[in-house]
Amino acid sequence: MVLYGIYGYSHEETAELLGVAPGDCLAIEDSVTGAQSADAAGCVVLVVPNDVAVPDGPRRRHIESLAGLGVADLRKIYVEMCS
């Protein structure tokens, strides 16, 4: 499951609203605090650059852009990161 943040809700709350466990989600983040929140919830984190660099982490992958990526690509990234 690709987890998009819902403004005002944590990653855990968003996953709960969707009926999935945070660990079964790929969170797409562009900020340090967003990536930290996703990490704390147990999500796998795909980091897309913005104004401030986001540090590497054990369950994070950095990519330059989401342009050209589809759902199948995001699923493949999630599976690779979980294996």
Secondary structure as GFF3:
##gff-version 3
##sequence-region A 1 83
A	DSSP	beta_strand	2	3	.	.	.	ID=ss1
A	DSSP	alpha_helix	11	18	.	.	.	ID=ss2
A	DSSP	three_ten_helix	22	24	.	.	.	ID=ss3
A	DSSP	beta_strand	26	29	.	.	.	ID=ss4
A	DSSP	alpha_helix	32	41	.	.	.	ID=ss5
A	DSSP	beta_strand	44	47	.	.	.	ID=ss6
A	DSSP	beta_strand	60	62	.	.	.	ID=ss7
A	DSSP	alpha_helix	71	82	.	.	.	ID=ss8
###
